[in-house]
Amino acid sequence: MSETRVDPTVAGLFLIGFITLFFGLLGLEIFGAGPDVTKILGVAGDFIYYIGFILIIFAYMAGKVGNAFATALFAFVAVALFGVGIGLINTYPTVFYAIAFFFLIFAIVSLVIGAPKLLGILLFLVCLLYLFVGFQQATLDAPYAIAFSFFGFLSFIVATYMAVALATQKMPVF
């Protein structure tokens, strides 16, 4: 009997879509936090840690099937979510700027190694999401919250599309 190896990329993309949707809703004040989103973010910190832990498991699984880029990416996203939990609770904007910088690096690397361009676009959108979360945390200005909400929704759409396309293999991933 042969061993079936499961690539966790689809599940990881769904989780990335889920967490970016959360940020999109957060920026639009869906949760009623008002301009000071730290009220809900402090509560959400534990939840974000759990998502990070799940992504660490996906990073390990990606490594087991030989997908080095997914291993590195999921491990970074997990660490970023742990950092976001700290950043959200303590409102350190520099945490978000650092995360944005590394998402930019991953976007560039994904394009250089020949990964689907849609993945590079997704990583760049997530980079902008975290950049604007940092701006919002630094200034508490509503336009930055609207901007990170916008990039959160775009990231959600792209991540979910990619996950469904990869899972069903009926839609193109360019």
Kinemage of the C-alpha trace (Angstrom):
@kinemage 1
@onewidth
@group {chain A} dominant
@subgroup {mainchain}
@vectorlist {calphas} color= white
{ca met a 1} P 0.000 0.000 0.000
{ca ser a 2} L 1.400 3.411 -0.937
{ca glu a 3} L 1.397 6.369 1.392
{ca thr a 4} L -0.712 9.333 0.288
{ca arg a 5} L 0.897 12.693 0.966
{ca val a 6} L -1.377 15.660 1.430
{ca asp a 7} L -0.119 19.142 0.546
{ca pro a 8} L -1.639 21.575 3.060
{ca thr a 9} L -1.505 24.541 0.668
{ca val a 10} L -5.268 24.667 0.132
{ca ala a 11} L -6.037 24.617 3.859
{ca gly a 12} L -3.361 27.240 4.499
{ca leu a 13} L -4.830 29.507 1.826
{ca phe a 14} L -8.281 29.128 3.358
{ca leu a 15} L -6.869 30.145 6.752
{ca ile a 16} L -5.089 33.134 5.215
{ca gly a 17} L -8.366 34.108 3.550
{ca phe a 18} L -10.184 33.747 6.860
{ca ile a 19} L -7.757 35.895 8.839
{ca thr a 20} L -7.653 38.597 6.135
{ca leu a 21} L -11.458 38.636 6.084
{ca phe a 22} L -11.334 39.196 9.840
{ca phe a 23} L -9.072 42.221 9.300
{ca gly a 24} L -11.326 43.472 6.507
{ca leu a 25} L -14.347 43.381 8.793
{ca leu a 26} L -12.346 44.903 11.620
{ca gly a 27} L -11.344 47.903 9.513
{ca leu a 28} L -14.969 48.618 8.678
{ca glu a 29} L -15.798 48.642 12.381
{ca ile a 30} L -18.159 45.691 11.924
{ca phe a 31} L -17.371 44.656 15.482
{ca gly a 32} L -18.355 48.069 16.885
{ca ala a 33} L -14.895 48.940 18.199
{ca gly a 34} L -14.928 52.443 16.720
{ca pro a 35} L -11.706 54.178 15.768
{ca asp a 36} L -9.856 52.544 18.672
{ca val a 37} L -9.783 48.997 17.353
{ca thr a 38} L -7.565 47.883 20.207
{ca lys a 39} L -10.697 47.001 22.202
{ca ile a 40} L -11.553 44.088 19.925
{ca leu a 41} L -7.973 43.355 18.918
{ca gly a 42} L -6.909 42.625 22.478
{ca val a 43} L -9.705 40.074 22.756
{ca ala a 44} L -8.838 38.636 19.350
{ca gly a 45} L -5.178 38.167 20.263
{ca asp a 46} L -5.742 34.672 21.684
{ca phe a 47} L -7.762 33.671 18.632
{ca ile a 48} L -4.981 34.895 16.347
{ca tyr a 49} L -2.445 32.843 18.330
{ca tyr a 50} L -4.508 29.692 17.694
{ca ile a 51} L -4.610 30.362 13.959
{ca gly a 52} L -0.834 30.822 14.095
{ca phe a 53} L -0.452 27.483 15.851
{ca ile a 54} L -2.545 25.755 13.186
{ca leu a 55} L -0.365 27.311 10.478
{ca ile a 56} L 2.748 25.965 12.210
{ca ile a 57} L 1.214 22.507 11.778
{ca phe a 58} L 0.578 23.263 8.079
{ca ala a 59} L 4.182 24.448 7.707
{ca tyr a 60} L 5.377 21.142 9.130
{ca met a 61} L 3.050 19.217 6.793
{ca ala a 62} L 4.283 21.215 3.795
{ca gly a 63} L 7.832 20.323 4.727
{ca lys a 64} L 6.904 16.643 4.910
{ca val a 65} L 5.666 16.726 1.291
{ca gly a 66} L 8.722 18.659 0.108
{ca asn a 67} L 7.128 22.045 -0.510
{ca ala a 68} L 9.921 24.281 0.789
{ca phe a 69} L 8.341 27.601 -0.164
{ca ala a 70} L 4.995 26.724 1.481
{ca thr a 71} L 6.904 25.571 4.562
{ca ala a 72} L 8.729 28.895 4.828
{ca leu a 73} L 5.638 30.940 3.991
{ca phe a 74} L 3.293 29.204 6.432
{ca ala a 75} L 5.936 29.333 9.172
{ca phe a 76} L 6.355 33.058 8.577
{ca val a 77} L 2.603 33.675 8.529
{ca ala a 78} L 2.351 31.763 11.823
{ca val a 79} L 5.127 33.857 13.372
{ca ala a 80} L 3.489 36.991 11.971
{ca leu a 81} L 0.202 36.025 13.604
{ca phe a 82} L 1.980 35.473 16.908
{ca gly a 83} L 3.517 38.932 16.427
{ca val a 84} L 0.137 40.376 15.564
{ca gly a 85} L -1.241 38.965 18.784
{ca ile a 86} L 1.498 40.837 20.640
{ca gly a 87} L 1.128 43.918 18.440
{ca leu a 88} L -2.615 44.040 18.823
{ca ile a 89} L -2.528 43.677 22.560
{ca asn a 90} L 0.267 46.196 23.070
{ca thr a 91} L -0.405 48.305 19.933
{ca tyr a 92} L 3.172 48.390 18.678
{ca pro a 93} L 2.930 49.694 15.092
{ca thr a 94} L 6.505 48.607 14.357
{ca val a 95} L 5.423 44.958 14.634
{ca phe a 96} L 3.067 45.533 11.716
{ca tyr a 97} L 5.688 47.406 9.671
{ca ala a 98} L 8.150 44.537 10.101
{ca ile a 99} L 5.516 41.992 9.104
{ca ala a 100} L 4.639 44.079 6.027
{ca phe a 101} L 8.311 44.230 5.021
{ca phe a 102} L 8.682 40.462 5.182
{ca phe a 103} L 5.472 39.897 3.224
{ca leu a 104} L 6.962 42.152 0.551
{ca ile a 105} L 10.103 39.994 0.528
{ca phe a 106} L 7.986 36.829 0.193
{ca ala a 107} L 6.027 38.433 -2.674
{ca ile a 108} L 9.259 39.188 -4.528
{ca val a 109} L 10.681 35.714 -3.852
{ca ser a 110} L 7.463 34.050 -5.035
{ca leu a 111} L 7.723 35.878 -8.345
{ca val a 112} L 11.449 35.088 -8.698
{ca ile a 113} L 11.020 31.342 -8.071
{ca gly a 114} L 8.199 31.094 -10.598
{ca ala a 115} L 5.280 30.569 -8.238
{ca pro a 116} L 1.904 31.591 -9.656
{ca lys a 117} L 1.696 35.352 -10.105
{ca leu a 118} L -1.548 35.309 -8.151
{ca leu a 119} L 0.414 34.191 -5.077
{ca gly a 120} L 2.773 37.150 -5.485
{ca ile a 121} L -0.231 39.453 -5.778
{ca leu a 122} L -1.780 37.916 -2.658
{ca leu a 123} L 1.412 38.376 -0.665
{ca phe a 124} L 1.731 41.985 -1.829
{ca leu a 125} L -1.887 42.688 -0.825
{ca val a 126} L -1.237 41.188 2.617
{ca cys a 127} L 1.887 43.367 2.815
{ca leu a 128} L -0.278 46.448 2.234
{ca leu a 129} L -2.841 45.177 4.741
{ca tyr a 130} L -0.240 44.979 7.525
{ca leu a 131} L 1.346 48.273 6.510
{ca phe a 132} L -1.975 50.078 6.883
{ca val a 133} L -2.773 48.270 10.133
{ca gly a 134} L 0.505 49.701 11.430
{ca phe a 135} L -0.401 53.189 10.205
{ca gln a 136} L -3.812 52.900 11.849
{ca gln a 137} L -2.337 51.722 15.131
{ca ala a 138} L 0.181 54.586 15.085
{ca thr a 139} L -2.367 57.318 14.349
{ca leu a 140} L -5.834 55.859 15.122
{ca asp a 141} L -7.042 57.566 11.923
{ca ala a 142} L -10.139 56.161 10.221
{ca pro a 143} L -8.772 56.420 6.634
{ca tyr a 144} L -6.050 53.921 7.503
{ca ala a 145} L -8.648 51.557 8.944
{ca ile a 146} L -10.632 51.811 5.711
{ca ala a 147} L -7.445 51.148 3.713
{ca phe a 148} L -6.491 48.025 5.666
{ca ser a 149} L -10.090 46.878 5.434
{ca phe a 150} L -9.950 47.257 1.650
{ca phe a 151} L -6.707 45.275 1.400
{ca gly a 152} L -8.088 42.708 3.837
{ca phe a 153} L -11.104 42.078 1.611
{ca leu a 154} L -8.956 41.922 -1.539
{ca ser a 155} L -6.604 39.460 0.169
{ca phe a 156} L -9.575 37.373 1.285
{ca ile a 157} L -10.925 37.211 -2.272
{ca val a 158} L -7.571 36.251 -3.810
{ca ala a 159} L -6.690 33.672 -1.105
{ca thr a 160} L -10.122 32.070 -1.240
{ca tyr a 161} L -10.100 31.983 -5.048
{ca met a 162} L -6.688 30.325 -5.032
{ca ala a 163} L -7.757 27.784 -2.409
{ca val a 164} L -10.911 26.839 -4.313
{ca ala a 165} L -9.061 26.750 -7.633
{ca leu a 166} L -6.344 24.491 -6.248
{ca ala a 167} L -8.822 22.247 -4.440
{ca thr a 168} L -11.175 21.756 -7.368
{ca gln a 169} L -8.601 22.112 -10.156
{ca lys a 170} L -11.416 23.558 -12.272
{ca met a 171} L -10.330 27.210 -12.278
{ca pro a 172} L -7.039 28.625 -13.517
{ca val a 173} L -4.399 29.849 -11.083
{ca phe a 174} L -2.196 32.126 -13.147
